[in-house]
Structure formats: C-alpha cells, structure tokens
Amino acid sequence: MDNVDGHWMRLALEEAEKAFEADEVPVGACIVKDDRLIGKGHNLIEELKDPTAHAEIIAIGAAAATLSSRYLNDSVLYVTLEPCLMCCGAIIQARISRLVFSARDPKAGAVVSLYNVLSDTRLNHRVPFSEGLCAEEAAGLLSGFFKKKR
C-alpha cells in the first residue's frame, strides 16, 4: 500500500465509521490537492432526507467551497466504496484528476462493476482510478452495517 494513498484512505474510513455510528450506510470520502485535505464527507442521506447526500457529493461540495471553484483539477478523491452513476457524473463535472476506492459495489458501482463511466472515451474528461486499498476494512464496515439492520 502506498503510504500517501493509505494515509488518505484511512481518513475516508474514519468518515465511513462516522456514517456507521449515525446509522447511515458507512461510506466515507476525502479529497486531497497538493497533499492538503480540501474536502471530506460521509453519507448523510438519512439525516438530510436527501437521496443525493452521498459521501462523494458531500466531499466534492466541501472541496469546491474550500477552493471557491467548481473545478477540482489536480485533486484525488479517496472513497471507501465504488462510486455510483450519480457520483461518477459529479467526479467528471468537478474534473477530479484521480480516484482511489476501496471496495467494489456490485449493485450500483459505475467505475467497474456495472459501468465504466470514468473510462468512457465519449466523455470529455476521463479519470484514472485504482481500487482495493483497504477493501477488507471497508467491506467489513458495510457488511456489519447490513447485518445490524437485519
């Protein structure tokens, strides 16, 4: 595990743990530019009663506010679960430069599981990604959450 990526993914996992404690699906995200945290978030869907309040969307909004820009060029998004279609769209619109995610999402993942949105050459921005960093921890949080719900 790359020490820099590992450091930031640990922060995303801390955000996922906050979601777990708040009875939200435990997904966490953080965005980094020039080795500086510019945005972070976790799922707030239940709390805000907002279906768009995914961890990635919260983190992108915070990062855009930090930079006072809708573009997040040269930034890296770390997230504990493969982004969905909506989040991939936001990643593209924000011009995020790289994505690192932990666990695949076979039911909604739009990076590799169901779709390949970030690699689609028909779009004007493509986002390189890597997967699997801290995947066991992220998947464990998710499975623990859903076991608790049943």
Secondary structure as GFF3:
##gff-version 3
##sequence-region A 1 150
A	DSSP	alpha_helix	3	21	.	.	.	ID=ss1
A	DSSP	beta_strand	28	33	.	.	.	ID=ss2
A	DSSP	beta_strand	36	42	.	.	.	ID=ss3
A	DSSP	alpha_helix	45	48	.	.	.	ID=ss4
A	DSSP	alpha_helix	55	67	.	.	.	ID=ss5
A	DSSP	beta_strand	75	81	.	.	.	ID=ss6
A	DSSP	alpha_helix	85	94	.	.	.	ID=ss7
A	DSSP	beta_strand	98	103	.	.	.	ID=ss8
A	DSSP	three_ten_helix	117	119	.	.	.	ID=ss9
A	DSSP	beta_strand	129	131	.	.	.	ID=ss10
A	DSSP	alpha_helix	135	149	.	.	.	ID=ss11
###
